[in-house]
Amino acid sequence: MLTSSLESSLAFWEVVEYIAGRVVIVGAAGEGLGEFTNFLGAKRCHERKDLILKVSTIILIVGLAVELWGLVRTNELSGQLIADSIRKAGNAKISADSAADAAARARTSAQEASLEAGKAIRGAAAIEKEEALLRGQLLKQGLRAHLLQDRKRRTVFVSRLRQFSGQAVAIRYCPGPTSDNEMTFLSLNLMGAFSAASWNVVDIGPTLLGCSTGMFVAIDPKAANSTEKAARALVKALAEIGLMSPSTLPLVTSGAPSDARTKYLETPSVDGILVGVQAHP
């Protein structure tokens, strides 16, 4: 009964994640339409444009929050399923041991006890197989955000960046398939870590352009020396917790004025830093 209930709850929260992903897309699309098109007369009426952008931003934030909560719940329920499987496996093993001991003590019913022990062992093997499958599913998720959730790694990461307090930074993640919440979860954890280091997160959201895998840090070609130092410190901090390669260097953008094509690949300002969260390698 417990396993069935957990599976039902897990299915429900997976649907919630799916719907929230659609809401995020609607919010991002609303921002794009309100900013770059004449959607609902946005270009002719500044107040209408502001209203569209505000509503789209609220929809995006709500979608991200629900999506994050759904991801947290599915992870918790998956962990409970594994714990329940482990408990069942332990009980089955105890039953198998008890049956084997009974066979040794009751020689007259050795054959019957052996059959019972065999059934218990087969049951334990089946449950252990289920446990291994569930563990494999969790490992396959490979949530990079777990690296930032580790208290020791997070403390090191924040301490490396705190000397550059006030640094402006924007976070962009791939639009990706709506079922891939890993990038969104990592982006939200990065935002929290930046805030803890007193960095100024000026923007966070999905890019309208395609992307590859991994992460990148980029600065404007006219960025001040202090901004370049902050970007290098960020790359080093990400490498120390395992999110980037130690040999990685900050990228330099084209420095072109932001427009519909370049907005999501340019830094938020000349002295701002762009962090790109791409698909899990």
Residue, then its C-alpha position, 0 to 999 in steps of 0.5 A: m500500500l505504501t509503495s502504491s501511494l508513493e508511486s501515485s504521489l510521484a506521478f502527480w508531482e511529475v504532472v505538476e512539473y510538466i504543467a509548470g514547465r509549460v507555464v514557464i514557457v508561456g511567461a518567457a514567450g510573453e516577455g519576448l512578445g511584449e518586448f520585441t513585437n506589437f503583441l496586443g498593441a504593445k508598441r503603440c501603448h507604453e502602459r500596455k507594454d509594461l502590463i504585458l511584461k509585468v504579467s509575463t514576469i509574474i507568470l514566469i516566476v510562479g511557473l519557476a517556483v512551482e516547477l522547483w517545488g515539484l522537482v523537490r517533491t519528486n526527489e523526496l518521493s523517489g527517496q522514500l520509494i528507495a527506502d521502502s524497497i530497502r526495508k522490504a529487502g531487509n525483511a525478506k532477508i530476515s525471513a530467508d535467514s529464519a527459514a534456513d535456521a528452522a530447516a537446520r533445527a527441524r530436520t524432519s521438515a528440512q525439505e519444506a523449510s528449504l522451499e520456504a527459504g527459496k521463496a524468501i530468497r527469490g522475493a529478496a532478490a526481486i526487491e533488491k532488483e527493484e531497489a537497484l533500478l530506483r537507485g539507477q533512476l536517481l543517479k541518472q538524473g545527476l542533479r548538478a545543483h546537489l554540488l551547491q547544496d552540499r554545505k562545505r562546497r557552498t561555503v567555499f563557493v560563497s567565500r571565493l566570491r564575497q570579495f567581489s560583493g556588488q558584482a552584477v550577474a545574469i543567469r541564462y539557461c537553455p529552453g530545453p525540453t520541458s521535462d528537463n528541470e535540472m538546468t532550472f534547479l541549478s540556476l535557482n541554486l546559483m542565484g541563491a549562492f550569488s545572493a549569499a555572496s552579496w552579488n547583484v543578480v539582475d536577471i534570470g531566465p531561459t534563453l530564446l536561443g539554442c545551446s550546448t552542454g555544460m556551463f560558461v561564464a562570459i564578460d563584455p570586451k570593454a569590461a573593467n579589470s575588476t569585472e574580469k577578476a570577478a569572472r575568473a574568480l567565479v570560474k575558479a569557484l565553479a571548478e572547485i566544486g566540480l561544475m566547470s573544468p579547472s582549465t576553463l577561462p571566461l568567454v568574451t562576448s561580441g559586445a554588440p548592442s542588445d537586440a532580439r538576437t543578441k540579448y540572451l548572449e550578451t552581459p547585462s551591462v558592460d561591467g556585468i557577468l553572464v553565466g550560461v547554464q546549459a544541458h547536463p553533459 
